[in-house]
Amino acid sequence: MKVQDFAYQVALRTIELLENAQHYKVSEEHRKEILQKILQEVNDIVKKAS
């Protein structure tokens, strides 16, 4: 599994948890923007985690 795929899945799950546990609704447009932003930042996120 590529790191980008993993980051995408983590971001997607985070959005789902916010929607289910906190009753926070993320529009489809915002969902796409958030997921795209995560993919753009994945290298920086990995560096911070190291």
Number of C-alpha atoms within 10 A of each C-alpha: 5 7 12 15 12 13 19 19 13 14 19 16 12 12 17 16 13 13 13 11 8 9 10 12 13 14 9 9 8 11 15 13 12 17 18 14 13 19 18 12 13 18 14 10 13 11 8 8 7 5
